[in-house]
Amino acid sequence: MAVFNFFKNEFIEVIEWVDSTSDTVIWKFPDYKNDIKDGAKLIVRESQVAVLIHEGQFGDLYKSGNYELNTQNMPILTTLKSWKYAFNSPFKVDVYFINTKQFTNLKWGTSSPIFFKDNELGKIRLKSFGNYSIRVTDPKKFILEFSGTNPFVKINFIENTVSKMIASQFADEISEAQISLFDLAQNFNELGTKFKDNFQDEFANFGLELEKFYIESVSLPEEVEQMIDKSSQLNILKDKLQDFSKLQTGVAIEKISENQGAGALGASVLLNAMPKLNSQINESSNSNDLLDLLKKLKDFKNQGIISEKEFESKKAEILKKL
């Protein structure tokens, strides 16, 4: 993880972090209890920041570049240690490197269902998943929140903490979005942008910036999905009997058209047959007519045009009239 050349009891002359990983966010330079030589070279690479810490107090911060550590460019540390100007003795200090690159494709998700109130479906349970990208913007605040005494911190540790925060805030935001469940998918991008802006204050408390936030999917309980799948065929969300009849007739037409020889004539006959059958059941008192109707209904059931439940319901109506 780092390149350095010194042995115990030798003064440290070069301080740098050559990161060979892709997931380290905080890395403490290992001094092995050695002192740093006055005038030692500090190398801070692109997408890095170095922070000096003396006995738990933050000292100077260095962005990318090469530095010679002396009292002239360590004003905060010089004050903390009460050094006199041009102090040139070896010194001890903790050096932390922070990776400031953008960490992408981090995952978030609601571990348990959250409640969402839809104007048409009422209160339902849903889960949601997505990804996001973050970057460290305040190294000192970030170290306080995530490092402690740890010599290094990986992005998966940050991801676990931040993702829980996102899931909690997402539940609040989605409940206030005032959008229909059926419009969610087509508004993922718009909602993601809105939620990113709303989440930013909380991320700033950790010394982070939320660069990107995406909603990838919203999942519903299986029974709700089944109801929506069937309802969407003819928009029968209000569950009216008339609409339900239209739906079943449409399904029946589709099944007849799949049978060889049925064609458009079969579909046309069935389209008119169902309402007439309902009317005949209600109006007829002749037992022979009613038995004929029962046979027709059985034929429909055998062809899969109507369900067993629907057949039994109509059968019960007919038997009452016999």
Secondary structure as GFF3:
##gff-version 3
##sequence-region A 1 322
A	DSSP	beta_strand	12	16	.	.	.	ID=ss1
A	DSSP	beta_strand	24	28	.	.	.	ID=ss2
A	DSSP	beta_strand	36	44	.	.	.	ID=ss3
A	DSSP	beta_strand	48	54	.	.	.	ID=ss4
A	DSSP	beta_strand	57	62	.	.	.	ID=ss5
A	DSSP	beta_strand	65	69	.	.	.	ID=ss6
A	DSSP	alpha_helix	75	80	.	.	.	ID=ss7
A	DSSP	beta_strand	94	99	.	.	.	ID=ss8
A	DSSP	beta_strand	103	109	.	.	.	ID=ss9
A	DSSP	beta_strand	114	118	.	.	.	ID=ss10
A	DSSP	beta_strand	122	136	.	.	.	ID=ss11
A	DSSP	alpha_helix	139	146	.	.	.	ID=ss12
A	DSSP	beta_strand	152	154	.	.	.	ID=ss13
A	DSSP	alpha_helix	155	175	.	.	.	ID=ss14
A	DSSP	three_ten_helix	181	183	.	.	.	ID=ss15
A	DSSP	three_ten_helix	185	187	.	.	.	ID=ss16
A	DSSP	alpha_helix	188	204	.	.	.	ID=ss17
A	DSSP	beta_strand	208	219	.	.	.	ID=ss18
A	DSSP	alpha_helix	222	231	.	.	.	ID=ss19
A	DSSP	alpha_helix	241	258	.	.	.	ID=ss20
A	DSSP	alpha_helix	263	283	.	.	.	ID=ss21
A	DSSP	alpha_helix	287	302	.	.	.	ID=ss22
A	DSSP	alpha_helix	308	321	.	.	.	ID=ss23
###
